[in-house]
Amino acid sequence: MKTKEPLFETSDQKPIQIFSKGHKEIGVNVVKSPVKLTILTMLKDSEMEFDEIVKNTGKSKSTVSVHLKALRNDGIISFKLDPEDQRKKIFYINSRFLGEIAVPEPFELEERKVGYLLENIINKDDSGAFDFSQLLFHTFRATLIQEGININPILYETGKKIGLAVYEHIKDDDLETFLKNVEEFWTEYGLGRIEVDIGNKIEIKTYDCFECELLPKTGRPECYLDKGIIETILSARLDKEFAITETKCFTMGDNYCLFEVEVVDN
């Protein structure tokens, strides 16, 4: 039996990360250095003082200092002085994270093949009608995964813009009516089925998810467009800033997507 040959050589290389240059410059910054990538991964979660960065990278102070200076010169990070100790610098990311590029998948993903598209999208409805927008979006996302390209930050920002427009369409002064409008909108426009539970905390479940249900099992959440939409419409209606974490997803092997919503303390 002939062994299936990979499309590309596999590699343990970290994905390179792409950041904007800033509002006054054209272009992007591409970060490939493993040490710089480690530093930026830490700074995405929180601001960090120099000695903390040294401790968490396991590198010498001189090595970390060189990489921090290079990241500052590129405009990717900046620093401020610790208000409690002016001798200490606290570093933070100063530009927008746009995405990353990893080594492409070694084999062609099943979810990109014509047979899969025919079975799951085009021929799924016996009437012969199918949702072209779903075919387009699914194939686009699957191809990005195939090529190792992650544009999740851009999808998230796109979702936020869509959310502003959607909110104007579904808003209502009565909270119960508003939540019903959200659920009806999701169903009517083929986004799946959504359930919003507002109790001690806000949880949102989506079933038959337009964004991720047919995507490959990547082992990580992939609903960044939905995340942006949901975050924006809730923030607009409840007049609070929220942070949303997707804890379950079809791409993680779950039967629905689950978003946990937290109020952001200003």
GITABEL-V242457 format. One record per backbone hydrogen bond with DSSP energy under -1.0 kcal/mol. CO is the residue of the C=O (numbers start at 1). NH is the residue of the N-H. If there is no record, write none. Layout:
# GITABEL-V242457
CO/NH ; CO/NH
This chain:
# GITABEL-V242457
16/101 ; 17/31 ; 18/98 ; 18/99 ; 19/29 ; 22/25 ; 27/21 ; 29/19 ; 31/17 ; 33/37 ; 34/38 ; 35/39 ; 36/40 ; 37/41 ; 38/42 ; 39/43 ; 40/44 ; 42/46 ; 48/91 ; 49/53 ; 50/54 ; 51/55 ; 52/56 ; 53/57 ; 54/58 ; 60/64 ; 61/65 ; 62/66 ; 63/67 ; 64/68 ; 65/69 ; 66/70 ; 67/71 ; 68/72 ; 69/73 ; 70/74 ; 71/76 ; 71/77 ; 72/75 ; 76/94 ; 78/92 ; 80/90 ; 85/88 ; 88/82 ; 89/50 ; 90/80 ; 91/48 ; 92/78 ; 96/20 ; 99/18 ; 100/150 ; 101/16 ; 106/7 ; 109/112 ; 110/113 ; 113/117 ; 114/118 ; 115/119 ; 116/120 ; 117/121 ; 117/122 ; 118/123 ; 125/128 ; 131/135 ; 132/136 ; 133/137 ; 134/138 ; 135/139 ; 136/140 ; 137/141 ; 138/142 ; 139/143 ; 140/144 ; 141/145 ; 142/146 ; 143/147 ; 144/149 ; 145/148 ; 146/105 ; 148/102 ; 150/100 ; 151/155 ; 152/156 ; 153/157 ; 154/158 ; 155/159 ; 156/160 ; 157/161 ; 158/162 ; 159/163 ; 160/164 ; 161/165 ; 162/166 ; 163/167 ; 164/168 ; 166/170 ; 167/171 ; 174/178 ; 175/179 ; 176/180 ; 177/181 ; 178/182 ; 179/183 ; 180/184 ; 181/185 ; 182/186 ; 183/187 ; 184/188 ; 185/189 ; 186/191 ; 187/190 ; 191/210 ; 193/207 ; 195/205 ; 197/203 ; 201/199 ; 202/261 ; 203/197 ; 204/259 ; 205/195 ; 206/257 ; 207/193 ; 209/213 ; 212/215 ; 216/218 ; 222/224 ; 223/227 ; 224/228 ; 225/229 ; 226/230 ; 227/231 ; 228/232 ; 229/233 ; 230/234 ; 231/235 ; 232/236 ; 233/237 ; 234/238 ; 235/239 ; 241/264 ; 243/262 ; 245/260 ; 248/258 ; 249/252 ; 249/254 ; 250/253 ; 251/219 ; 257/206 ; 258/247 ; 258/248 ; 259/204 ; 260/245 ; 262/243
